[in-house]
Amino acid sequence: MTTPAAHRPTVIEASQWRQIVNGATDTAIISTDPRGLITSWNTGAHRILGWSEQEVLGQTLERIFPEEDRARGTLAREIEEAGRIGRGGGEEGWRLRKDGGRFWAVGELTPIRDGHARIVGFIKILRDRTAQRQSEEQIRDERHALEIQNRAASALAQESDRQRLLQIVTDAGVELSGAEVGAFFGNVNDPGGESHLLCSLSGASVEGFNELPMPGMTEPLQPGTGSGIVRSSDITQDARYRKGGAAHLIPRGHLPIRSYLALPVISRSGGVLGALLFGHSRPGVFGDRVENRVLGLAAEAAVAIDNVALTQELRHLNSTLEQQVCERTLQLKTNEQALRQSQKIEAIGQLTGGVAHDFNNLLQVIIGNLESLRRNLPTEAPRASRAVESAMSAARRGAALTQRLLAFSRRQPLNPKPIDVNALISGMSDLLHRTLGEPTEVVTVRCAALWRVEADPIELEAAILNLALNARDAMPEGGRLTLETANVEIDQSGSHADVTAGQYVSLSVSDTGVGMEEKTLAQAFEPFFTTKPVGRGTGLGLSQVYGFVKQSGGHVKIHSQLGRGTAVRIYLPRLVREDEPATLADPAPAQAGAPSETILVTEDDDDVREYSVEVLRELGYRVIEAHDGPSALRLLERQPKVDLLFTDVVLPGGMTGAQLAAQARGARPGLKVLFTTGYARNAIVHHGRLDKGVQLIAKPFTVVDLGARVRDVLDGSVRDCG
């Protein structure tokens, strides 16, 4: 019986199969005979590996393996495994290109069988993962830097001996910067005037270091100013150190320094306490990222040195003047605590701010490409789908960590709106019940006629959820979580001396859990401090709540007793003006655009710009693109119609996104503007809040986020700043 033609399966001819294989330009697909000799070579293999098909046909596949893999017989092992279990290799490793260069790749070998199940050859699938590996290494590097900074900050906060403190700073600086040698030189007064001496050294012996000339009175060591940072890619070729016969600054045989970095350590009074100096025998070691890291450490060092000096000053106070000492000690401790917290926020802010923009651009590219993979994966590839979802989850955790760091350092842009706190916690009721589970009873006590507040509703919800999760963890056997609101008035006395007097709305989140001891309570708001097991928390939850509330002009207090539970009370200033209704409306869903609507995308990061342009074109918009402000302005002059400028806040070439928007609107008054950023410090954010009317989408964003935000701005469903 013959099969009707309409029901016969379509047979792909050899030429069609060749077209399909060559269409995979980002994947090398190679076939071999049973001995590993190459029988076909697709376009992707040519692009990734460099050889043309004519150059490799009949050649052994071993040529793509580096010498060490050939010596280990890697190809023979893959062929044996593929024949025995149906799959050979699969591990990541180095592979060779035609030009001899190496790249990081992942690939596997699978057998080709004939109709009698005999192996007649093999298929090798190879993908280039060099960029992903570099991204992963960069993420690990930044995470390691945060750990070093936190460890040093914790040690400095507990150290009372100045010499040990300086050694901690120098050791941490060497580890943070990757220097081979580091030193701290302190400024001292002597009868001959200002001078400096070696206080601590890391990475070299004092004997070897003494053979070097002492550093001159360069910018970081200038008395009273600390006027600059000195950084040299190669000090032996630097004209600044060749003047005045100083060509032999580094004696032969002693610490052959090439890369050099020096920066001042400045006290709270503005005086130069000294300078941190770092060196490496290789040129070009210290870049902007290293400089930002060590700047944060220098700020921590200044606070710690000042604190030691304050402690020594207290010890010399006249012990007979007991009352005076008590009052002065209380004042100093209050000021010290406020300054330490401020300096700590600034130090971490410098560190996180320096990496947040690049880190969020990196996450934007990762999330964007994962979304593209997810949309285009066939339904019959569950393993690949799970891998994409796992990677997406990790990327979102990275974005959340960056946001928490910026929240603690009070550098994330807030978008405050009038809020009815009673309505907000009522709307969160279902979320809290689902999140906390049945063992936890959730009780809300809402104050009648509660005043309204002005705050960022998304960040306030995140703070409440954060506190609720902490409360759940403190009640492992279950218990009661109570959310209570009240109107309160705070004066300038008592326990609220550091809060502006006035009317506030208080929101209390309390539990019946295990409570905290005094030592834990004192450190509860410290960044990275956590009592949870490893892997259960970052130590940034309460710090994030603290940073958000302080940035909103409010105050946070914790009350806790061991065995009786904990209550965290948030105070937010009362909103007096009534010209805007309280709203918690969600943004409109994403809608498609039209080819008649033109968007100008301005982004300096090539990968982020490519992703944004691709998404907007998929949504139906006409898109033009520029890599900086001047290029965007030239495009505007040539384009007859542009409906929206979508620009990064941070741009190269001396023109920020805000300046670009101002000039563009000067030429086209009706132009709509949407900003994006991974870290907006001052350009469109002042006092922690978005400038009035400014529209912003934070990186990393998704297709849905971008589509909805662009549609809102174009349709005028959000108020513009024009």
C-alpha positions in Angstrom: 0.0 0.0 0.0 1.5 3.4 -1.0 1.3 6.5 1.1 -0.7 9.3 -0.5 1.5 12.1 -1.6 -0.2 14.6 0.7 0.8 12.6 3.7 4.4 11.8 2.7 7.0 13.5 4.9 9.1 16.2 3.2 12.6 15.0 2.4 15.3 17.6 2.7 17.7 17.4 -0.1 21.5 17.7 0.4 21.6 21.2 -1.0 18.8 22.3 1.2 20.4 20.7 4.2 23.7 22.6 3.3 21.8 25.9 3.3 20.3 25.2 6.7 23.8 24.3 8.2 25.4 27.3 6.6 22.7 29.5 8.1 24.1 28.9 11.6 26.7 31.6 11.2 27.4 31.8 15.0 28.0 28.0 15.4 30.7 25.9 13.9 29.1 22.7 12.4 31.8 20.2 11.2 31.4 16.7 10.0 34.2 14.1 10.0 34.7 10.5 8.9 35.1 7.8 11.6 38.8 8.6 11.9 38.2 12.3 12.6 39.1 13.6 9.1 37.0 16.6 8.1 34.4 16.0 5.5 32.4 19.3 5.7 32.8 22.7 7.2 30.0 25.2 7.5 30.0 29.0 7.2 29.9 29.4 11.0 33.1 27.3 11.2 34.8 29.5 8.7 33.8 32.6 10.6 34.8 31.3 14.1 37.9 29.4 13.2 39.2 31.2 10.1 39.9 28.3 7.8 37.9 27.9 4.6 36.3 24.5 3.8 38.8 23.9 1.0 41.7 24.4 3.4 40.5 21.7 5.9 38.8 19.0 3.9 40.5 15.7 4.5 42.5 17.2 7.4 42.3 16.0 11.0 40.0 17.8 13.4 43.0 17.9 15.8 44.1 21.2 14.3 41.5 23.1 16.3 42.8 21.7 19.6 45.8 23.4 21.4 49.0 21.4 21.9 48.2 20.4 25.4 44.9 18.8 24.3 46.6 17.0 21.4 49.1 15.6 23.9 46.2 14.3 26.0 44.5 12.7 23.0 41.4 14.8 23.5 40.0 14.2 20.0 40.5 10.4 20.3 38.7 10.4 23.7 35.8 12.4 22.2 35.5 9.9 19.3 35.6 7.0 21.7 32.9 8.5 24.0 30.7 9.5 21.1 30.8 5.9 19.7 30.2 4.4 23.2 27.6 6.7 24.8 26.4 8.8 21.8 28.1 12.0 22.9 31.8 13.0 23.2 33.3 16.1 24.9 30.9 18.9 25.9 33.4 20.5 28.3 34.5 24.1 27.9 38.1 24.8 26.9 40.5 26.7 24.7 40.5 26.1 20.9 42.7 27.4 18.1 42.0 29.7 15.2 43.8 29.7 11.9 45.9 32.7 13.0 47.1 30.8 16.1 44.9 32.8 18.5 42.9 31.1 21.2 39.3 31.4 22.1 37.1 29.9 24.8 34.6 27.4 23.4 32.1 24.7 24.2 31.3 21.9 21.9 30.4 18.2 21.6 30.9 15.3 19.1 28.0 13.1 18.1 28.0 10.0 15.8 26.4 9.8 12.3 24.9 6.3 11.7 23.7 4.7 8.5 20.6 2.6 8.1 22.3 -0.3 9.8 23.3 1.7 12.9 26.9 1.7 11.8 28.9 4.8 12.6 29.9 6.4 9.3 31.2 9.7 10.7 30.7 12.4 13.4 29.2 15.8 13.8 31.2 18.4 15.8 29.2 21.4 17.1 31.3 24.3 18.5 30.3 27.7 19.9 32.5 30.6 20.9 32.0 31.6 24.6 34.9 34.0 25.0 32.7 37.0 25.6 30.5 35.2 28.1 33.6 34.0 30.0 35.0 37.5 30.2 31.7 38.8 31.5 31.6 36.0 34.1 35.1 36.8 35.2 34.3 40.5 35.4 31.3 39.8 37.6 33.4 37.6 39.9 36.1 40.3 40.0 33.6 43.0 41.1 32.0 40.7 43.7 35.5 39.9 45.1 36.3 43.6 45.3 33.1 44.2 47.3 34.0 41.5 49.7 37.5 43.0 50.2 36.0 46.4 50.8 33.5 45.1 53.3 36.1 43.0 55.1 38.5 46.0 55.3 35.6 48.3 56.5 34.7 45.9 59.2 38.3 45.5 60.4 38.9 49.3 60.4 35.7 49.9 62.4 37.1 47.7 65.2 40.7 48.8 65.1 42.0 51.3 67.7 45.7 51.1 67.0 46.8 53.5 64.2 49.7 51.4 63.0 47.7 48.2 62.7 44.9 50.3 61.0 47.3 51.6 58.4 48.6 48.1 57.7 45.0 46.9 57.2 44.4 49.7 54.7 47.6 49.0 52.8 47.1 45.3 52.6 43.5 45.8 51.4 44.6 48.4 48.8 47.2 45.9 47.3 44.5 43.2 47.1 41.9 45.6 45.6 44.2 47.1 43.0 46.2 44.0 42.0 49.4 45.8 42.9 52.6 44.0 43.6 53.7 46.6 46.2 51.8 49.2 48.2 52.6 51.7 50.9 51.0 54.4 53.1 53.0 57.6 53.6 51.9 59.9 56.3 52.3 63.7 56.4 54.1 64.9 59.6 55.2 68.3 60.9 58.8 68.7 61.9 61.0 71.8 62.5 62.0 71.9 58.9 58.4 72.1 57.7 56.0 69.5 56.2 57.5 66.1 55.4 56.3 62.5 55.1 57.5 59.1 56.2 56.7 55.5 55.4 54.0 54.2 57.8 53.1 50.8 56.3 54.2 48.5 53.5 52.7 45.5 51.8 54.1 43.2 49.1 57.8 44.0 49.7 60.4 44.0 52.4 61.2 47.2 54.2 64.9 46.7 53.4 64.3 46.6 49.7 61.9 49.5 49.9 64.5 51.6 51.8 66.8 51.4 48.7 64.3 53.5 46.8 64.2 57.3 46.8 61.3 58.6 48.9 58.4 59.9 46.8 58.5 63.6 46.1 55.9 66.1 47.4 53.6 65.2 44.5 49.9 66.2 44.2 48.5 63.5 46.6 51.0 64.6 49.4 50.7 68.3 49.0 50.2 69.7 52.6 46.7 71.1 53.1 45.4 70.3 49.7 45.9 66.7 48.5 45.3 68.3 45.1 45.1 65.3 42.9 45.5 61.7 42.0 48.7 60.5 40.2 48.3 57.6 37.9 50.9 56.5 35.3 50.7 53.5 32.9 54.5 53.4 32.8 56.4 55.6 35.2 59.7 54.9 33.5 58.4 56.6 30.4 56.5 59.3 32.2 57.8 62.9 31.5 56.6 64.0 35.0 59.3 61.8 36.5 62.1 62.6 34.1 62.4 66.3 35.0 65.3 67.4 37.2 67.4 64.4 36.5 64.9 62.0 38.0 65.2 59.5 35.1 66.6 56.8 37.5 63.8 57.0 40.0 63.8 53.2 40.3 67.3 51.9 41.1 68.5 48.9 39.2 67.8 45.6 41.0 65.2 47.1 43.4 61.4 46.8 42.8 61.2 47.5 39.1 58.0 49.5 39.2 56.2 50.4 35.9 52.5 51.0 36.7 52.1 53.6 39.5 49.0 55.0 41.4 49.0 57.5 44.2 46.0 59.2 45.9 45.5 61.3 49.0 43.8 60.4 52.3 42.0 63.5 53.5 40.6 64.0 56.9 37.1 65.3 57.7 38.7 68.7 58.3 40.3 68.8 54.8 43.8 68.2 55.9 46.0 65.6 54.1 46.7 62.7 56.5 48.9 61.0 53.9 48.8 59.1 50.7 48.4 55.6 49.4 50.9 54.5 46.8 50.7 51.4 44.6 53.1 49.9 42.1 53.4 47.0 39.7 56.3 45.7 37.5 54.0 45.5 34.4 52.8 48.6 32.6 49.1 49.5 32.3 47.8 47.7 35.4 45.9 50.5 37.0 42.7 51.7 35.2 39.6 53.7 36.1 38.0 50.8 37.8 41.0 50.2 40.1 41.2 53.9 40.8 37.5 54.0 41.9 37.9 51.0 44.2 40.9 52.5 46.0 39.2 55.9 46.3 36.5 54.2 48.3 39.2 52.5 50.5 40.9 55.9 51.0 37.6 57.4 52.2 37.3 54.5 54.7 40.9 55.0 55.8 40.3 58.7 56.5 37.3 58.0 58.7 39.2 55.3 60.6 42.3 57.4 61.1 40.2 60.4 62.3 38.3 58.0 64.6 41.5 56.8 66.2 42.6 60.4 66.7 39.2 61.2 68.3 39.6 58.2 70.7 43.1 59.4 71.7 41.8 62.9 72.3 39.1 61.5 74.5 41.7 59.6 76.6 43.5 62.9 77.3 40.5 64.8 78.5 40.7 66.0 82.1 39.4 63.1 84.1 38.4 65.5 87.0 35.9 67.2 84.8 33.5 64.2 84.8 30.4 66.0 83.6 32.3 67.8 80.8 33.8 64.4 79.7 30.4 62.8 79.7 28.8 65.5 77.7 31.7 65.8 75.3 31.9 62.0 74.9 28.2 61.8 74.1 28.5 64.6 71.5 31.6 63.1 69.9 30.0 59.6 69.7 26.9 61.1 68.1 28.9 63.0 65.6 31.3 60.1 65.0 28.4 57.7 64.4 26.7 60.1 62.0 30.0 60.9 60.2 31.0 57.2 60.0 27.6 56.3 58.5 27.8 59.1 56.1 31.4 58.3 55.1 30.6 54.6 54.8 27.7 55.4 52.5 29.9 57.7 50.5 32.7 55.1 50.3 30.4 52.3 49.2 28.6 54.7 46.9 31.8 55.6 45.2 32.6 51.9 44.7 29.2 50.9 43.6 28.6 54.0 41.5 31.9 53.4 39.7 30.8 49.9 38.6 27.0 50.2 38.5 26.8 51.8 35.1 29.1 49.3 33.4 27.6 46.4 35.5 24.1 47.3 34.5 25.1 47.7 30.8 26.6 44.2 31.1 23.4 42.8 32.6 21.3 44.6 30.0 23.2 42.8 27.2 22.9 39.5 29.0 19.2 39.8 29.8 18.4 41.1 26.4 20.1 38.3 24.6 18.5 35.7 27.0 15.1 37.2 26.2 15.9 36.9 22.5 16.9 33.2 23.0 13.8 32.5 25.0 11.6 34.0 22.2 13.3 32.0 19.5 13.9 28.7 21.1 11.8 25.8 19.7 9.3 24.2 22.0 11.1 20.9 21.6 14.2 22.2 23.4 13.4 21.9 27.1 17.0 21.6 28.2 18.0 24.8 26.4 14.9 26.5 27.8 15.8 25.5 31.4 19.4 26.8 30.8 18.0 30.1 29.5 15.7 30.5 32.5 18.5 29.6 34.9 20.8 32.2 33.4 17.9 34.8 33.4 17.3 34.1 37.1 21.0 34.7 37.9 21.1 37.9 35.8 18.0 39.2 37.7 19.7 38.4 41.0 22.7 40.4 39.8 20.5 43.3 38.9 18.7 43.1 42.3 22.1 43.1 44.1 23.2 46.3 42.2 19.9 47.9 43.1 20.3 47.0 46.7 23.8 48.5 46.8 22.6 51.7 45.2 19.6 51.8 47.6 21.9 51.6 50.6 24.3 54.2 49.3 21.2 56.4 48.5 22.2 56.7 44.8 19.2 55.1 43.2 16.8 57.6 41.6 13.5 57.7 43.4 10.2 58.6 41.8 8.0 59.9 44.7 4.3 60.0 44.5 1.5 60.8 47.0 0.7 57.5 48.8 -2.1 56.3 51.0 -0.1 53.9 53.2 -3.3 52.1 54.4 -4.3 51.4 50.8 -0.8 50.3 49.9 -0.5 47.6 52.7 -4.1 46.5 51.9 -3.0 45.9 48.3 -0.1 43.9 49.5 -2.1 41.6 51.7 -2.4 38.7 49.2 1.3 39.0 48.2 2.3 38.8 51.9 0.1 35.8 52.6 1.4 33.9 49.6 5.0 34.8 50.3 5.1 34.1 54.1 3.0 30.9 54.0 0.4 29.5 56.3 2.5 29.2 59.6 2.6 33.1 59.6 -0.5 35.0 60.6 -0.6 38.5 59.0 -2.5 41.2 61.0 -3.0 44.8 59.8 -4.0 47.6 62.2 -4.8 50.7 60.1 -5.1 54.1 61.6 -8.3 56.0 60.7 -7.8 59.3 58.9 -4.2 58.4 58.2 -2.2 61.3 56.7 -0.7 60.8 53.2 3.0 60.7 52.5 5.1 61.3 49.4 7.5 58.5 48.6 8.4 56.1 45.8 5.6 53.4 46.1 7.7 50.7 44.5 10.6 51.2 46.9 8.2 51.4 49.9 6.5 48.1 48.9 10.0 46.5 48.5 10.9 47.8 52.0 7.8 46.3 53.5 8.3 43.0 51.8 12.0 43.0 52.9 10.9 43.5 56.6 8.2 40.8 56.2 10.7 38.2 54.9 13.1 39.0 57.8 10.3 38.6 60.2 9.3 35.2 58.7 13.0 34.0 59.1 12.9 35.1 62.7 9.8 32.9 63.3 10.9 29.4 62.0 8.0 27.7 63.8 5.4 30.3 62.7 4.0 33.3 64.5 2.3 36.7 64.0 3.4 39.5 61.7 1.7 42.8 62.4 1.6 45.9 60.2 0.4 49.0 62.0 0.0 52.6 60.8 -0.3 55.8 62.9 -0.1 59.5 62.7 2.8 60.9 64.9 4.4 64.1 65.7 8.2 64.2 66.5 9.9 67.0 68.3 13.6 67.7 68.4 14.2 66.0 71.8 14.6 62.5 73.1 15.5 59.5 70.9 14.6 61.4 67.7 17.2 64.1 68.0 18.6 63.4 64.5 15.2 63.8 62.8 13.6 67.0 61.6 10.8 67.9 63.9 7.3 67.7 62.3 4.4 65.4 61.4 5.1 61.9 60.2 3.2 58.7 59.2 4.6 55.7 61.0 4.5 52.2 59.7 5.4 49.5 62.1 6.3 45.9 61.0 6.6 43.7 64.1 6.9 39.9 64.7 6.7 37.4 67.6 10.1 35.9 66.6 13.4 35.1 68.4 14.4 38.8 68.7 17.9 40.3 68.7 20.6 40.7 71.3 22.1 44.2 71.9 25.2 43.6 69.8 23.2 42.4 66.8 20.7 45.2 67.2 23.6 47.8 67.1 24.8 46.4 63.8 21.4 45.7 62.2 21.7 48.6 59.6 25.3 47.9 58.8 25.9 47.0 55.2 26.6 43.3 54.5 25.9 42.4 58.2 23.7 39.3 58.5 23.0 36.6 61.0 21.6 34.3 58.3 23.6 31.2 57.1 25.8 31.6 54.0 23.8 31.7 50.9 20.6 32.9 52.7 21.1 36.6 52.5 23.4 39.4 51.3 23.3 41.5 54.4 21.8 44.4 52.5 18.1 44.0 53.3 17.9 46.4 56.3 20.6 48.6 54.8 18.4 49.0 51.8 15.4 49.9 53.9 17.5 52.4 55.9 18.9 54.0 52.7 15.5 54.4 51.1 13.8 55.9 54.2 16.6 58.3 54.8 16.6 59.3 51.2 12.9 60.0 51.5 13.5 62.3 54.4 12.3 59.9 57.0 13.7 57.8 59.9 13.9 54.2 61.0 14.0 52.7 64.5 14.3 49.1 65.7 13.1 47.7 69.0 13.8 44.1 69.9 14.0 41.7 72.8 15.4 38.2 72.9 12.5 35.7 72.8 9.9 38.4 72.4 10.2 39.6 68.9 11.3 42.6 66.9 9.5 45.8 65.7 10.8 48.0 62.9 9.2 51.4 62.7 9.4 53.5 59.6 8.6 57.3 59.8 7.8 59.1 56.6 7.1 62.9 56.4 3.5 63.9 56.1 2.4 65.2 52.7 0.8 68.6 53.2 0.0 69.6 49.6 -3.2 68.1 48.2 -2.9 69.0 44.5 -2.2 65.5 43.3 -4.3 62.4 44.0 -2.8 59.4 45.6 -2.2 56.6 43.1 -0.6 53.3 42.9 -1.5 52.6 39.3 0.7 50.2 37.5 2.2 51.2 34.1 0.3 50.4 31.0 1.2 47.2 29.2 3.5 47.3 26.2 1.9 48.2 22.9 3.3 47.9 19.4 4.5 51.0 17.6 4.0 52.2 14.0 6.6 52.7 11.2 5.4 56.3 11.1 6.9 56.8 14.6 10.6 57.5 14.6 12.8 57.0 17.7 16.4 58.2 18.0 18.4 55.9 20.2 21.6 57.4 21.7 23.8 54.9 23.6 27.6 54.6 23.8 27.7 50.9 24.7 27.5 49.1 21.3 25.9 45.9 22.7 23.2 47.8 24.6 22.5 50.1 21.7 22.2 47.1 19.3 19.7 45.4 21.7 17.6 48.5 22.2 17.4 49.2 18.4 16.5 45.6 17.7 13.7 45.6 20.3 12.2 48.8 19.2 12.2 47.7 15.5 10.6 44.4 16.5 7.9 46.5 18.2 7.2 48.3 14.9 9.0 51.6 15.3 11.4 53.3 12.8 14.7 53.6 14.6 17.8 55.6 14.0 20.9 55.4 16.2 23.9 57.4 17.5 26.8 56.6 19.8 27.1 60.0 21.4 25.5 63.4 21.8 27.1 65.3 18.9 26.3 62.4 16.5 22.6 62.5 17.7 22.3 66.2 17.1 23.7 65.8 13.6 21.1 63.1 12.9 18.3 65.4 14.2 19.4 68.1 11.7 19.1 65.6 8.8 15.9 63.8 9.9 12.6 65.5 9.0 10.7 63.7 11.7 11.7 62.3 15.1 9.1 61.6 17.7 11.2 60.4 20.7 14.8 60.7 21.9 15.8 57.6 23.9 19.2 58.4 25.4 21.5 57.1 28.1 22.3 59.6 30.9 26.0 58.8 30.8 27.5 59.5 27.4 31.1 60.0 26.2 32.6 63.1 24.6 31.7 65.6 27.3 28.0 65.8 26.6 25.6 64.1 29.0 22.2 62.7 28.1 20.5 65.7 29.9 22.6 68.2 27.9 21.7 66.3 24.7 18.0 66.5 25.5 18.2 70.2 26.3 19.9 71.0 23.0 17.6 68.7 21.0 14.5 70.3 22.5 15.9 73.7 21.7 15.9 72.7 18.1 12.6 70.7 18.3 10.4 72.0 21.2 7.9 69.2 20.9 10.4 66.3 21.1 9.6 63.6 23.7 12.5 62.3 25.8 13.0 59.0 27.6 16.2 58.5 29.6 17.9 55.3 30.6 20.8 54.6 32.9 22.5 52.0 35.1 23.6 54.7 37.6 22.2 58.3 37.5 24.0 60.4 40.0 23.5 64.1 39.3 22.5 64.6 35.6 18.7 64.1 36.0 18.6 63.2 39.8 19.0 65.7 42.5 18.7 65.1 46.3 18.0 61.4 45.4 14.9 62.2 43.4 14.2 62.4 39.6 13.9 66.0 38.4 10.3 66.9 38.0 8.7 65.5 34.8 11.8 63.5 33.8 11.0 60.0 32.3 13.5 57.3 33.1 13.8 53.5 32.6 16.5 51.9 34.6 18.9 49.3 33.3 18.6 46.4 33.0 15.1 46.5 31.3 13.1 43.9 29.5 11.3 44.0 26.2 8.0 44.5 28.0 9.4 47.2 30.2 10.8 49.2 27.3 7.8 48.7 25.1 5.4 49.9 27.7 7.5 52.9 28.8 8.1 54.1 25.2 4.4 53.8 24.4 3.5 55.8 27.6 5.8 58.6 26.7 4.7 58.8 23.1 1.0 58.7 24.0 1.4 61.3 26.7 0.0 59.0 29.4 2.9 60.2 31.6 3.6 63.9 32.1 6.7 65.0 30.2 9.2 67.6 31.3 8.8 69.9 28.2 
